Amino acid sequence: MGMFDEIKCSCYIGALTDVTCQTKDIDPLNGGSMFFYWVDPSGLLWLPDYSGTYNFAMVNKKYKTIPNGNRGKLRRTFLSGDIRVYDSVTHPDGLVDWTECVLQFYDGKLQSFEYINIPIEN
């Protein structure tokens, strides 16, 4: 299985609102870069940035990361295009149900969404 990004949409998108989903559509060249994206309640797309939150130190002849007290930041992502997101539920009998939804973004703002494989009202 290839790598994927995760995305959580706090903006209303029906059944997948506030559900962490997977996608490979944000970074299609690499097939997913294992990043976490967040869509805020107003529909803006964000990427957490943790740069500058750790220092490197030599401990017992090995480099270790040490938290330095700085907090991460959210960085706006100005993506335009469709992102297909997936979520799955595994039932006790082993059957897996997949939910697919396409989120359409323009300049980093959610414009619309559409469920692909299940009849959920938009």
Secondary structure by P-SEA (a helix, b strand, c coil): cbbbbbbbbccccccccccccccccccccccccbbbbbbcccbbbbbbbccccbbbbbcccbbbbbbccbbbbbbbbbccbbbbbbbbbbccccbbbbbbbbbbbccccccccccccccccc
